[in-house]
């Protein structure tokens, strides 16, 4: 399972996000609450045009390599950027209270995602996507799209591959 598939699976299993489930019981129309974007500028348009809330967005990944502390073998480290957004509750009259409630709702979902991944790591020794995860490898930052009345959190998750990177002699011409 790829990392993107792993996060999509989380979005499908979480009852609040409920990606790809019927909007109402018996409905043919499905919730669209998971997005994978190649560019951050696509974020606002995709969410504004299609999303159900709360939603989870897989935005991008960066990769770095470093030595494992125990073996000094090279390991791949990935830095995943996700967003959780919630729409404001229009029944709340005060604008600041609306924003705060949306941030709180999105934070609750973000923390559920982190706890899901932590439990996965504790039960299996790794996350289903094949990477090691620890809650101290997560950073949350407030994020907003005020023109769309969306407020939430950018989640940055660092993961480390389970395997060492070792040169494959079959891929090289020996001098």
PyMOL commands that set and color helices and strands:
alter all, ss='L'
color gray80, all
select helices_A, chain A and resi 3-13+42-50+95-124+135-137+146-148+169-171
alter helices_A, ss='H'
color red, helices_A
select strands_A, chain A and resi 34-36+55-67+74-87+131-132+138-145+150-161
alter strands_A, ss='S'
color yellow, strands_A
deselect
rebuild
show_as cartoon
